[in-house]
């Protein structure tokens, strides 16, 4: 039996202990900067176990409204599942998972999470079922580049204000399976993963998060106050005359972007607990809403 510390965002002692744990388990990611920019919202709730004056295990949730097959439902997404190496094999994560599920299962329609390959056998113990996401890909009839994007710097105050405004007033990119009001998670991604990959089409009032590798363009997010014509926008973010493909990391239902094939992605294995889409329906939860 453990005492669980929860919802302590405004407690400096516990907050810094969580940051210390994350530094050990996920050293690539900076949660301090995310907090300092004001994007640790009330929707992100940590549940932790403290021993010997430090937090040694944690499971966090993000409370969300999500669209599932066109219906808006209550959901929680698990994330920041971490145990200090010195305290593993004591069932601390299992205790926290059971604690959180028991706390929320009567008030939540859906629970889901993204894991890593080393723990795919862990989550089915709690009633989670693995599902496979798809990335949507365009390879035929790629448009000719008419590049007109301006690269934004998240550490520039003017650019940061622009990005923040767009995030807070963004349109829905998918109603097949996607989140609503997830800007606090998007900002975590922009700070930690994509700080150099944010591009602005001023005339079209749209921001894209894009990377390019091996002559293939990866569109991780589209952030805009309304749905634009993707057929018109796509050439404006293409700079490479030798581009071979475009990959989209969100479902196509709301934006109606062009694609001609799909492929399964298991980079972050997806698990869900509760009623979900029928098998065979291809979907991709928006990459920048994922914890």
Secondary structure, DSSP 8 states (H G I E B T S, - for coil): ---EEE--TT-HHHHHHHHHHHHHH-TT--HHHHHHTT---TTEEEEEEEETTEEEEEEEEEEEEEEETTEEEEEEEEEEEEE-GGG-SSSHHHHHHHHHHHHHTTT-SEEEEE--GGGTTTGGGGT-EEEEEEEEEE-SS--------EEE-TTSHHHHHHHHHHHHT---S-SSEEEES-HHHHHHHHHHT-TT-EEEETTTTEEEEEEEETTEEEEEEEEESS---HHHHGGGG---TT--EEEESS-STTT----SEEEEEEEEEEEEESS---TT------GGG--
